[in-house]
Amino acid sequence: MTEAKLPGKENFSEWYHELLKAGEIIDVRYPVKGMCVWYPFGFALRRNVYDLMRELLDPDHQETQFPLLIPETEFMKEAEHIKGFEDEVYWVTHGGTSPLEIKLALRPTSETAIYPIFKLWVRSHADLPLKIYQIVNTFRYETKHTRPLIRLREITSFKEAHTVHATWDEAAEQVEAALNIYAEFYRRLAIPFLFARRPSWDKFPGSDYSIALDTVMPDGRTLQIGTAHLLGTNFATTYGITFENEGGEQEFANQTCYGVSERCIAALISVHGDDKGLVLPWSVAPVQVVIVPILFKDKERTLEVSREIKARLAAAGIRAAIDESDERPGAKFYKWEMKGVPIRIEIGPRDIENGVAVLARRDGKKLTVPLDGLLASIEEEAADLQEAMLARAQAFLASKVKDCETAEEARVQTAAGVARVAWCGSEECGHRIEEEVGAAVLGEPWRSSEKGERSCIVCGARTEKCALLARQY
């Protein structure tokens, strides 16, 4: 790896694309627009991130997998849902050279693939609740400007969960449980976010309501990094998903769905990365510790001790690597900083004589620690590094959200962040806000404790409601 510098992060778009390449996350040179190839290092990061999601879901969800192809007859049943996706669907029309009797859609999302089977699986109240998830690829014919990991035609890592419940209230409780899972997921990734109930015109097609998680990117735009939808009985009515209640009567089931895509990795890279490269949380870094032996004399002894350290770390479950290349130390430091390794161990003959090693954290902190207490020191620094990453990211997000009293104030604020404005809640005023501010209504803050009556910035009506406004990816 050469030591060519990245563009400064203030040039976010250029910095982001160069870092995906230099950090060996994604290769965008695949000859289909909006489809990318994971480098092995990037795929290892992806695996660790989604294993974390599995860890959080598996206690009360079951992982499964449904087919990629959806018959047009099933896909077209839910009119409101299809209206939201009709311009984004890829259709398979031939098998070999023979036209198909029924066209097949490449799933843009899987409700219309899963719910005909739910009709067969759900028979009685004893079958409820049903909670499943899958991590699959989905396809959407994006006509907007595509961006790696942010806006793609093939979403390679779509985690979608689908649940079935007896009552609407139980489904609403599941939406809150899903949001708790996502909050913990992003806490572990040290990514702060805003909860917002999407406005009626921007909710998931076919849902009663949608809650989204948005994080703020380095340029002030927001990125939607998760959603949870209460579907009520809308899809159950269409697909005939009923159950026999305890009184022996048939009822339509209530449902939810919630999803996260590889946008979580785009956020991870963008929120934490710096001008030196990737900055990865301890829990998901493909390499958590890299050992850099300083090989200017007594090379064999230094390598021997380095390999012993790696073996000790591996036995403790730490993902470690040794850089035994002939490059000079500075080049090695650059290489592993670019890859976002949380902790680097530097060790040379003099360190070995003194029974110590140098720990260099990715945030620049350096300390000398005894070799016999190395594991404890690494664990302590890893925990402190995680807390520091989260605190730094939270401070950035807080700095980007501001209360605004007028549309003009909000216009200025949304050029580089998120505006919070009074909104009466009406769709008419919501659309006028978007037009006058030149930004999207993310929705009403969800789980917000802030109260206080103000005047809607459009119609002047007194309200306790407010809206978050931002430019979006």
N, C-alpha and C positions, 0 to 999 in steps of 0.2 A: 504494500500500500504506500503510495507516495504521500508526501506531507503537504500537498496542495491545500490551501486554507478554504474553508467553507465561506460562502457569502455571509455577511452579518445577519443575525436573526431579525434585525429590523426590516430587512428585505425578505419578508416571510415566505412568499411563494417560491422565490428562487432558492432560499435556504432549505425549505422543506423538500423540494425535488432533489436537490443535490445531496441532502442527508440520507434520503431513502436509498440512493445509489452508493454513496461512500460508506454508509453504515451497513450495507448489504442486507437491506430489508426486502425491497421489491425491485424487480427489473421490469421496466415499462416498455421494453422493446418488442414485446409479442406483437405479431402483425394483425391484430384485431383491436380497434380502438376501444378503450375502456376495459381491457382485459390484461392482467399483469401476471408475472411469475414470481413466486416467493423464492428468494435466495434461501439456502439451508439455514443460515443464521437467523433470518427473519422468520422462517417457519418454526424454528425452535422457540423464538419469542412468542409467536402465535400459539403454539402448543401450550406453553406455560400459562399464558393468559387465559386460554379456554379451559385448561385444567383447573384453574382457580374458579372459574364460573361453574364447572361441574361440581367442585367441592361444595359450593354454596347451594346448588340445586338438588344434588343427589339425596339428601336426607328425606325429602318428601316429594320428589319428582322422579319419573322414570324416563331414561333416555331411549329414544327409538329412532327410526328413520323411515320416511315415506318416499314414494317414487318422485322423480323429477318431472315426469310428464303427466299433465292433467287433461283429461278429455274435455273437449269444448262443451259437451253436454252438461258436465258438472261445473265447469268454470263459469258458464254464462248464467247460472241459476240466480246468483245474488246480484241484482241489478245495480244497487248503490255501490257495492264493493267493486264490481267490474268497471263502473264508470270512473272510479278512481285510478284504475290501472290500464284502461283499454288502449291508451297510446303507448304503453311501455312493454307490451307483450310480444315475445318471440313465438312464432307459430311453426310447428313441424307439420308439413303438408304431404310429405312423401315418405314411404318406406322403400328405400332403394329407388327404383324408377316408377313404382306403382303409387298412384295417388291414394291417400288414406280416406276411408269412408267418413271418419270423424277426425277433425284436426286435433292436434295435441299442443297444448301450451307448455312452454318451459316456465316452471313456477316463478312468478314474481314475488310471491309469498304463498303460504301453503294452506290457508283456510279451506279453499275449495278442493284440495287434495285430501285433507285430513277429515273433514266433517262428514262426508258420506260414510266413512269407516266408523266414526263416533256413533252414527246412527245404529250401526250393528253392534258396537261394544256396549252401549248404554241401554240397559233394559229396565233396571229397577233402582230404587233409592239406595239399595245396598251396593251398587256400582259406583256411587258418588262419595266424595269428590274424585274425579279422574284428573291426574296431572301428568302431562308428558312434555318432553322437549326434544328437539333435534338440532344438530349443528350441521348445516348443509350449505350448498351453493344455491343462489337464486339469480335470476336473469331479468334485467330491466333495460329496455331499449332507451337509454338516456339520450336525449337530444341536446341537453345543455352541455357546457364545457365539462369534460370528465377530469377527475383528479384522483391520483392513486390513493386508495384506501378511503377516500372521502365520497366520491361520486363515480360509480363504476357501472359497467354493463354486466359484468359478472361479479356478484358479491360472493366471495369464496367462503366466508366464515359467518354465516347468518345463524345466530342462536335464536330460535323461536320456541316459546313455550305456549301450550294450549291447555286450558283447564275447563272442566265441566262441573257445575254445581246445581244443587236443588233450588236455591233461591237467589234473587238479585242481591240481597244483602250479603250472602255468603260469597258471591262473585266479587262484590265490592271489597270485602275483606281480603280476598285473594289479590286484588290489584294493589292494596296497601302492602301485603306481604311481599309481592314482587318488587315494589319500590324499595322496601327494606333490604332485599337481596341486592339490588343494584347499588344502593347506597353503600353497603358493605364492600361490594366488589370494587367500586371506585375509591373507597377509602383505602383499600389495600394497594391500589394503583397510585394513590396520592393525587387523584384528580378531583378537584372540587367542581361542583355543578349547580345549576339552578333547576328546581322543579317548576313546571308550568303546566296548567290545564289548558290544552290547546283550544283555541276558539272554535265555534261550531263549524266554520267553513274550512277548518284545517284539521279536523279530527280524522281518525282512521275510518275509511269508508265502511259503513255498516256497524259502527260502534255507537254506544250511548254517549261515551266520553272517552277522551284520551289524555293521559298524563305523559309528559316528555321530560327528559333530562337533557339540558343544554350546558355545554362548557364554553368558556370564552377562549378563543384562539389568540395567538400572539398579536395578530393585527386587529383585534377587537371584534371580529365577527364571531358569531356563535356556531357551534357544531352540535347537532342533535346526536346524542350518544346512547340513547335508549328510550323506549316507549312502553307503556302499559295501557291496554285498552279494555274497557268493560263493554262486552258485546251484548249483554242482556240475553233476550231470546231471539234476537234478529236472525242470526244464522241458524239457530235451532228450528225456527219456523220454516225457513227455506229448505233445510235438509232433513226435516222430520226427526230431529233428535229429541225423543221423549223418554220419560221414565215413569214407572208405576210408583206412586207415592205410598206411604204407609196405610192410607185409606183405600188402596186398590184402584185409585184413579190415575189416568194418564195426564202428565204435565209436560210442557216444554221446558227443557233444561236452560239454565243460564250459563254463559260462558265468558272466559277472558282469554286474551292472548297478550304476550309481551316479548319484546325482542331487543337484541343487541347485535351489531355487526362489527366488522373489522374497523369501523370508525373508532372503536375503543382504542385500537392500536395507533391510529392517526392522532388521537388526542394524547395518548401516552408519549408519543414522539414529540409532538408539537408543544405541549405544556411544559415538559421537563427539559427538552434538548437545549443546548447552548451553542455558542460559536465554535466549541471544540468538538461537537458531535452529539451522539445520543447520551441521555442520562436515564438509566433504567432503575426502577425499584428493585430492591433485593429479591423480593418474592418471585419475580418473573424473568430476571436477567438470565439469558442462556449461560453466561459465565458470570458467577458471582464474585469470584476472587481470581485474579491472575497473578502468578508468581513470576517476577522478572529477576533472574539471577544476574548479578553484576560480574561479568566474566573477564576481568582484566588480569587476574592471576589466580592460581590454585583452582583452575576451572573445574576439575573433576570433583573436588570436595564441595564446591559451591553447588554443582548440579546434584550431587548426592543428597545434600541437605534439602535442596529445593524439592526433589522428588519425594523425600520423606515427608515434607510439609504437605505436599499435594495428597499423599496417601492418607495422612491424618485428617485432612479436610474432607476427602471423599468418604472416609469412614464415618464422619459426622454428618453426612448427607449434604455437604456443600459442593456446588458445581464449581470446580476449579480447573485452571489450565496453567501450564508452564510455557513461557516463551523462551525456547532454547535456540532461537535463530541467531545468526551472526550479525544482525543489525545492531547499530549502536543503541544504548539505552534510551536516548531521546526519541528515536524513531519508534521504539517499542512502546514507550509511554504514549506517544501520539496515537498509535494504532489502537491501543486498548481504551484510551479515552474516547476515541471516535465510536467505539462499539458500546460505550456506556457502562463498562464494567464498574460495579459499585466500589470495590476495594482492590487496590494493587499492593502486593507485598514486594518490596525491594530488599534484596539480601545479597551481601558480598562477603568476602573473606573476613574483613574486620568485624562485620556484624556477627558472623559465626563465632569468632573468637570471644566476643563480648556477650554471646548468648542472647542476642536481640535481633529484631527485624524492623524495618520501617513500613508502617501502614500508610498508604496514601489514598484518601477517600476521593470519590469522583467530584465532590464539591470543593476540593482544594485543600482540605485539612490534612495535615501530616503529623504523625506521632511515632515515637519509638517505643516498642513493646517487647517484653521478654518472650523468648521462644517457648518457655514452658507454660506461659499463660496465653499463648497465641489464640486458641479457640475462643476463650472467654472474651478477649479483646475484640476479636472479629464480630462476635455476636453483639457485643455492646455497641460497637461503632455502626453496625448494620441497622440496629434499632434506632439509634440516634439519627442516622442518615435518612431513614424513612420519615421520621418526625419532621426533620428539617425540610425535606422535599414537600411534604404536605403543607407545612406552615408557609413556605415560600409561594406555593401555588394558590393557597387560599388568600394570601395577601394580594396577589396579582388579580384574582377574580374580584375581590372586594373593591379594588381600586378602579375597576372597569364598570361598576354599576352605580348609577347616580339617579336621584330623584329629580324630575324635571316638571316645571309648572306650566310650560307652554309647548306648543308644537315646534316652535323655532328652537327652544332649548333642547328638545328631544332630537331635532335634526342634527344639531351640532354634536350632541353626545353620541348618537349612533354612528357617527363617522368613525369612532374608535372605541366603542363600548356598548353597554346596554343602558337604556333609559327606562325608568319606572315612572309611569304617569297615571293620573286618575282617569278612570274609564267607567262609564255607567254600565257597561256590559252588553249594550245593544250591538247587533251586527252592523247596523247602519253607521254608528259612530266608530266602530272598529275599522271598517273599510276607509272611512274618512281619515282616521288617524294614520293608517298606512299610506294613504295618498299624500297627506300633508307633511308627514315626517320623512317619507321615502324609505321606510323600514318595515319589517314584518312584525305583526303582533304575535309574540310567542305564546301569549295567553296570560291568565291570572296566576300569580304565584301560588303554588300548592304547598300546604303545610307551613304557611307563613304566619307568624304571630303578630305581624305589624297590622295595626288597626288605626283608624282615624278618618274622619269624614273630610272629603275634599270635593272640588268641583270638576266634573268631567271636562277634559281639555277641549272637547268638541262642542257639546251641547250645553255645558254649564250645570247640568243636574247634579245635586249633592249625592255623593256615593261613598261607600267605604271600599269599593272595589278598585283595583288598579290593574294595569297591564304592563308586561315587560315587552320592550321593543328592541329589535336588533336587526342588523344585516346578517343574513344567514349564508352558510355554505350549503 
